[in-house]
Amino acid sequence: MATNNKPANTLRCGSIKATIWENTSEKGPFFSTTFSRPFKDQSGAWRNGTSFGLNDLEAIVSVAREAKEWISAHALKR
C-alpha cells in the first residue's frame, strides 16, 4: 500500500520515465518502480504507455540502473 499519492522520485532517459514509489507493508517501508513512455493519444491528451519498442530498451536499461542507485541510496538511510 502506498504511503502517499506522490512519487518519491521520477527519473527520465529520453522519452522513458521511471517513477519510484514509497510503499509500506507489515515488514516496513520499501520502494517500487514503474516504467512508462508518455505519448499523446488521438485526441491530444497525454497518456502513459507501458509497452516498449526496440528503440526504448536501451533507455529502460539506463533509467533502471539510475532507479536502482537511487533506491539503494535512500534505503540505506532507513
C-alpha positions as CSV (number, residue, x, y, z in Angstrom):
1,M,0.0,0.0,0.0
2,A,1.4,3.4,-0.9
3,T,2.1,5.9,1.9
4,N,1.0,8.8,-0.3
5,N,0.0,9.5,-3.9
6,K,3.1,11.4,-4.8
7,P,6.2,9.6,-6.2
8,A,9.3,9.5,-4.1
9,N,11.3,10.4,-7.3
10,T,10.9,10.4,-11.1
11,L,13.8,9.7,-13.4
12,R,13.9,10.2,-17.2
13,C,16.0,9.0,-20.1
14,G,14.8,10.2,-23.4
15,S,11.1,9.5,-23.6
16,I,11.2,6.8,-20.9
17,K,10.2,7.6,-17.4
18,A,10.9,5.6,-14.2
19,T,8.7,6.5,-11.3
20,I,9.8,5.4,-7.8
21,W,7.1,4.9,-5.2
22,E,7.5,4.5,-1.5
23,N,5.2,1.8,-0.1
24,T,4.6,0.3,3.3
25,S,4.0,-3.3,4.3
26,E,3.8,-5.2,7.6
27,K,7.6,-5.5,7.3
28,G,8.1,-1.8,6.9
29,P,8.7,0.7,4.1
30,F,10.0,-0.3,0.7
31,F,10.4,1.2,-2.8
32,S,8.9,0.0,-6.1
33,T,9.4,1.3,-9.6
34,T,7.1,1.7,-12.6
35,F,8.3,2.4,-16.1
36,S,6.3,4.3,-18.7
37,R,6.5,6.1,-22.0
38,P,4.4,9.3,-22.2
39,F,2.6,9.8,-25.5
40,K,-0.3,11.9,-26.9
41,D,-3.4,10.0,-27.9
42,Q,-5.6,10.8,-31.0
43,S,-7.5,13.5,-29.0
44,G,-4.2,15.2,-28.0
45,A,-4.4,14.0,-24.3
46,W,-1.3,12.8,-22.6
47,R,-1.2,9.1,-21.7
48,N,1.4,6.7,-20.3
49,G,2.2,3.6,-22.3
50,T,3.7,0.5,-20.7
51,S,4.8,-1.3,-23.8
52,F,8.2,-0.6,-25.3
53,G,9.8,-1.0,-28.7
54,L,13.3,-1.9,-29.6
55,N,14.4,1.7,-29.6
56,D,13.2,2.1,-26.0
57,L,15.1,-0.7,-24.4
58,E,18.4,1.0,-24.0
59,A,16.7,3.9,-22.3
60,I,14.9,1.5,-20.0
61,V,18.2,-0.2,-19.0
62,S,19.7,3.2,-18.3
63,V,16.8,4.6,-16.2
64,A,16.5,1.2,-14.4
65,R,20.2,1.5,-13.3
66,E,19.5,5.0,-12.1
67,A,16.5,3.9,-10.2
68,K,18.4,1.1,-8.5
69,E,21.1,3.5,-7.4
70,W,18.5,6.0,-6.1
71,I,16.6,3.3,-4.2
72,S,19.8,1.8,-2.8
73,A,21.0,5.2,-1.5
74,H,17.6,6.0,0.1
75,A,17.0,2.6,1.5
76,L,20.3,2.8,3.4
77,K,19.1,6.0,5.2
78,R,16.3,4.0,7.0
